[in-house]
Amino acid sequence: MMQNELLELKDVCLKQQNNIILEDISIKINKGEFIYFVGKTGSGKSSLLKSLYGDINIDKGDVFFNSMSLKKMRRKSILELRRRIGIIFQDFELLMDRSIEDNLKFVMKATGWKGKKAINDAIEELLSKVDMTGKAKSFPHLISGGEQQRVAIARALINDPEIIIADEPTGNLDPETSSKIMSLIKQVAGQEKTVIMATHDYDIIKKFPGRIITFENKSIQEKA
């Protein structure tokens, strides 16, 4: 594995209820790359993303994260791996019955954060990063979709992940808000973080160029 290589998918096959979704998928992903997974609904983009953080089992082949085999990882190691991956969902997946700060605290406590001051200071910094300062006490249903996605980005950054996986993060947003959210993702990712994003919004890809991998007929192709 090359020094700056972060992820390698080797001959990966994914199945759902005996139906093959993807077959013989091989990709190498380097640190700091911004990658788009592009394809129609049902082409396997989301399934492949889920296999990267251990939410869907790989039927054949393997995924290597920093040279470690995902297939051979024990449950404890998979939980540790998940901490190094920040996930942004299309429908935000915030807990509606608690405030924004309590949404962040929930994930922090679940991933082993300790100390009231450390947690509160980190929340302040995270909300500042996503331009949501002063909104800590608000509830998700009282803020806009764009603001909810900002909170979801803050949540993805809690453990300073190496990889950000974004599954149609602008799918429920209008074009102007989508553009702002993409600028934010690019900004928080910087040069160090790898971003893998599923989308079918070609305007976004034009505006924010990256490496493009297209999904079709249970297979993938790199777009030059």
Secondary structure, DSSP 8 states (H G I E B T S, - for coil): --TTEEEEEEEEEEEETTEEEEEEEEEEEETT-EEEEEE-TTSSHHHHHHHHTTSS--SEEEEEETTEETTT--HHHHHHHHHTEEEE-TT----TTS-HHHHHHHHHHHTT---HHHHHHHHHHHHHHTT-TT-TT--GGGS-HHHHHHHHHHHHTTT--SEEEEESTTTTS-HHHHHHHHHHHHHHHTTT-EEEEEE--HHHHHHS--EEEEEETTEEEEE-
